[in-house]
């Protein structure tokens, strides 16, 4: 492991876990690539990425180019003479010239069992589709979108209460373990590339705020999955009057039917709403400019009654 010199490219918490694992194992990290600082928080102050914060804590060289197409940036990367580049949720496209810089190429930590769910939102799309499992694929990057040869795969069960947030954390940890294992095997010359079967490929499109508006005409089970998939972003929601209400937790109520979007019952711990097939019990909600709260707390300050119709997609 210590004989491999790497460049690490990543930005959010998912990538931070992988970088931490590499540092813990004593891997030589010549430089860290991460996205430029972005405005965040109420004051919209520039905030460094989680990867940048960790890298600086360990005294690593941090590079934040706006693009990797610039010849000067490519020359700078080549000067490190890295054996391999490890990429995890970096956020910039790697041009062919960059892919060819490390002696052993670029390895990507992807949050799905490829070729299923290539693209930007594999965690959320797996939950939305009702997949029983997902996982991590360490792949050899090529010029395509998550199309490179698979080097190592590790599966993870999707539990009935998993949200995109909880599944993200499981996969971040699994990804950190997987890249360490992959680099050990790479150093030993024991990684066996497996070409992806294009017939099994699916695409995980980027999330939009528009799709998170709950369509009550849909099946209750699909809406429950949507609520988990859009937690924490962009947050599944419906409209009540002029207000947009987010739903953070719900459960399916089998055997209950009614006109989609109509409140069937107001219970102590839930607001029960009819769907196109079945009903959904809304258990944790959030009104504008407030914190998420139980249905009982929510209804104290936001009266919704039996027979009321909720807006949606």
Secondary structure as GFF3:
##gff-version 3
##sequence-region A 1 313
A	DSSP	beta_strand	5	10	.	.	.	ID=ss1
A	DSSP	alpha_helix	13	24	.	.	.	ID=ss2
A	DSSP	beta_strand	28	33	.	.	.	ID=ss3
A	DSSP	beta_strand	38	40	.	.	.	ID=ss4
A	DSSP	beta_strand	45	47	.	.	.	ID=ss5
A	DSSP	alpha_helix	50	57	.	.	.	ID=ss6
A	DSSP	beta_strand	62	63	.	.	.	ID=ss7
A	DSSP	alpha_helix	71	78	.	.	.	ID=ss8
A	DSSP	beta_strand	84	88	.	.	.	ID=ss9
A	DSSP	alpha_helix	96	99	.	.	.	ID=ss10
A	DSSP	beta_strand	106	110	.	.	.	ID=ss11
A	DSSP	beta_strand	118	119	.	.	.	ID=ss12
A	DSSP	alpha_helix	122	128	.	.	.	ID=ss13
A	DSSP	beta_strand	133	140	.	.	.	ID=ss14
A	DSSP	beta_strand	150	157	.	.	.	ID=ss15
A	DSSP	alpha_helix	164	187	.	.	.	ID=ss16
A	DSSP	three_ten_helix	198	200	.	.	.	ID=ss17
A	DSSP	beta_strand	203	204	.	.	.	ID=ss18
A	DSSP	three_ten_helix	210	212	.	.	.	ID=ss19
A	DSSP	alpha_helix	220	229	.	.	.	ID=ss20
A	DSSP	beta_strand	237	240	.	.	.	ID=ss21
A	DSSP	beta_strand	243	253	.	.	.	ID=ss22
A	DSSP	beta_strand	263	266	.	.	.	ID=ss23
A	DSSP	beta_strand	271	274	.	.	.	ID=ss24
A	DSSP	beta_strand	279	286	.	.	.	ID=ss25
A	DSSP	beta_strand	293	294	.	.	.	ID=ss26
A	DSSP	alpha_helix	295	301	.	.	.	ID=ss27
###
